[in-house]
Amino acid sequence: QKEVEQNSGPLSVPEGAIASLNCTYSDRGSQSFFWYRQYSGKSPELIMFIYSNGDKEDGRFTAQLNKASQYVSLLIRDSQPSDSATYLCAVNGNSTGAGSYQLTFGKGTKLSVIP
Amino acid sequence: DAGVTQSPTHLIKTRGQQVTLRCSPKSGHDTVSWYQQALGQGPQFIFQYYEEEERQRGNFPDRFSGHQFPNYSSELNVNALLLGDSALYLCASSLAYQGYSPLHFGNGTRLTVT
């Protein structure tokens, strides 16, 4: 059974610091990886996705992927109180075709940015 | 450009009843997936519809069924509701056969079974 593991937290960081969120996955054939942010009582919002080994940067966010270690991470630079939310890691085992939208999610890491 | 829309926002049902949830995909999208998110958990895949057919199904019983209409909108039906069906039900849309097309979620329907 495919599994995605995340530290549930809470992870507390001071405002302006770097928040580091980690995720491991069990299916070595996984092709694409997603980070979603979810505020309490709201639906998940896509932050970033990554498919190739290495780093991908978008503004204050950097996603890092290491397929050999089956590890994906999200770095948030200059953390703001508005970044306080639960961050969900999701993994897709099939990159193309009509079956490519079955994401396996972790339970999420709750991030708290302290002013 | 309208995103994914779901209705109703909240719903309260009694154990044993049946419920229907509705979803309209983002403009231009043709594939709809449904997820169940229990409190404190990540979303779990229920099933996915494309070309009005169920294409993939997660580990959910037959009490969960769905439908996709020619305009790509979709319904999720749950029969014989159990207390454990209380959750946030999320609809996500995407464009099939586009490779790395991320899912975009609607605001969800909060179902409470009493």
Interface residues (C-beta under 8 A of the other chain):
Chain A: V4 S32 F34 Y36 K42 S43 P44 E45 L46 F49 Y51 L88 A90 S95 T96 G97 A98 G99 S100 Y101 Q102 L103 T104 F105 G106 K107 G108
Chain B: T31 S33 Y35 G40 Q41 G42 P43 Q44 F45 Q48 Y50 R55 Q56 G58 L88 L90 A92 S94 A96 Y97 G99 Y100 S101 P102 L103 H104 F105 G106 N107 G108
